[in-house]
Structure formats: C-alpha cells, structure tokens
Amino acid sequence: MVVDNTGTISYIRVLKEDLTIFRINPNEGSVPDFKAGQFVTIGLHIPKEGKIIRRAYSIASPPEQKKYFELIIRWVRKPLPGRLTTELFNITEGDEVLWVKPTGIFTINHKMHDGTDDNRRMVLIGGGTGLAPFIAYSLHLKATRSKREIVVLHGASYVDELSYRELLSELEIESLDGQSNDWNFRYRASISRPQEWFNRTWSGQKGRVESFLRPKAGTDRSPLEELVGEKITPENTSFYVCGWQGTVDGALDYLIPKGFVTERQKRKDGSYDVKFESYG
C-alpha cells in the first residue's frame, strides 16, 4: 500500500526550459533516513486524469541533508508530453506535492563480496539527469570523510545541461588544494554535440560520456586512465553507471571486454565491479 506524505516546493532553479532543479521540504518532520543513490516517488493529482500520477526520481541531495529532497528533473516532451513532468513544470514555489518514503538498491558498496572493505577507486558515470545519484554519493562520501578516490564523469548534449558543474568543480578544487588528506575527487564532463552553435565555447571532452573509456587515437590509454595516472582494472576500480539504457550499454561495451563484471552477472565467488541503473 502506497503511503503518501505531503511536501512543499521550497526552491526551483530553471536551468533551461526542460531541465529544472527542485527542492521539496516535508510538511511534517524531516527527511527520513535513506542511502545515497536511492530514489523518492513524487505524486501529483492530475485534473485531466482524475487521479494521482506518481514517478520515481533519484535524490541528488545527500542523506545528511534533512531539510529537503533535491531532485533534477527533465520535462518529458516526446513522443508525448509526460503527465507528471508537465504538471511539475507548471508549479511554483509554495505549491504542495506528495512523496513516498525513499527506497532503491543503487547504493554505494562499502564492502567486497568477502566482507573486506572495498577501497577501490569509484568511477561514477552519469548521462543527463543520471548524474543525480552521484551528487548524493559525492556529498555523502565527503561528509563521512571517505578516503576513496572518486571520479565523476558526466555527459550531456549541451553545456547548459551540465547541471552541477559548479558544485563538482568546487569539489575537485578542494581536493587539489590538498587541504584534506581524506578528500580525493575528480570531475570531468563531455558534450555529445560539440558542433552545435550553443556549444561553441566548449573545449573539453567531446562525444558521449562513455568516450572517456575509449583509448585515445595513437595511444593505449583512455582519457580516464590519463586522468588517474594508471591502467584501469577490476582490481583497482569499481564503476557505477546511471542514465538512459544507451549510456549503460555504451559503458558496458568497453568494460566487459576488459574483464569487468556487473552486479547482475556476478562471478562464482559473488564478486563484481559494475553497478548500473537505467531509466529508459
């Protein structure tokens, strides 16, 4: 049985006409305990439908944030306008929504299959709004003073869709400043339509986000390997991938031939190196 709670939209940041960051404050109590990477289900009564429509969205705010849930949501316009997102993109701060307690299994592995600590580098690959759980991951790991190396790779079609670029850049600068031995963080982004006028100033990685895994022409190292300074192997790196199914498939096409194994195809001893979540 679905148990709805009420919440109030406390903050709206429109990044572009079809991409917005929302904050939802629970009307009663605080944000319940959850794990970074989980999702919350949002509901609205749709007059034309005569019923409540619900959709699940990954939570971008970390579990330590008890005042609000932060979500990054794209307005679904094709092939048909999304029933819930169309309503969401017409609400204003102060309006109420329904929400259901967070859940989900796309969470951080802190332990290996044998119970030992998983200290491998974490590479977080997000396509579009698939970045959301990795914002929660990063802020949570920072808050808990994790010493694991973290690399966030984000792919988008346009520069203005790099939704958390400022925050992630600041997290990297803090790491590079060396003020804390606990924080080891890198962030890189890729634009898949560099030829379009709106992206004319982009000088970073070009192509889909999984292109970070492809060896550069004339070398045997990928941009990711150049960034971390060593060959990427299942022994030193674990991957988390979130986005459209094409993003997941594109990443697995590079990783599986390299000996990486997904959570859904574990080795006989129960070990694996890749977790993924797709939304289409």
Summary of the structure (lengths in Angstrom):
residues: 280
radius of gyration: 19.2
end to end distance: 25.6
largest distance: 59.8
contacts: 877
relative contact order: 0.14
helix: 25%
strand: 32%
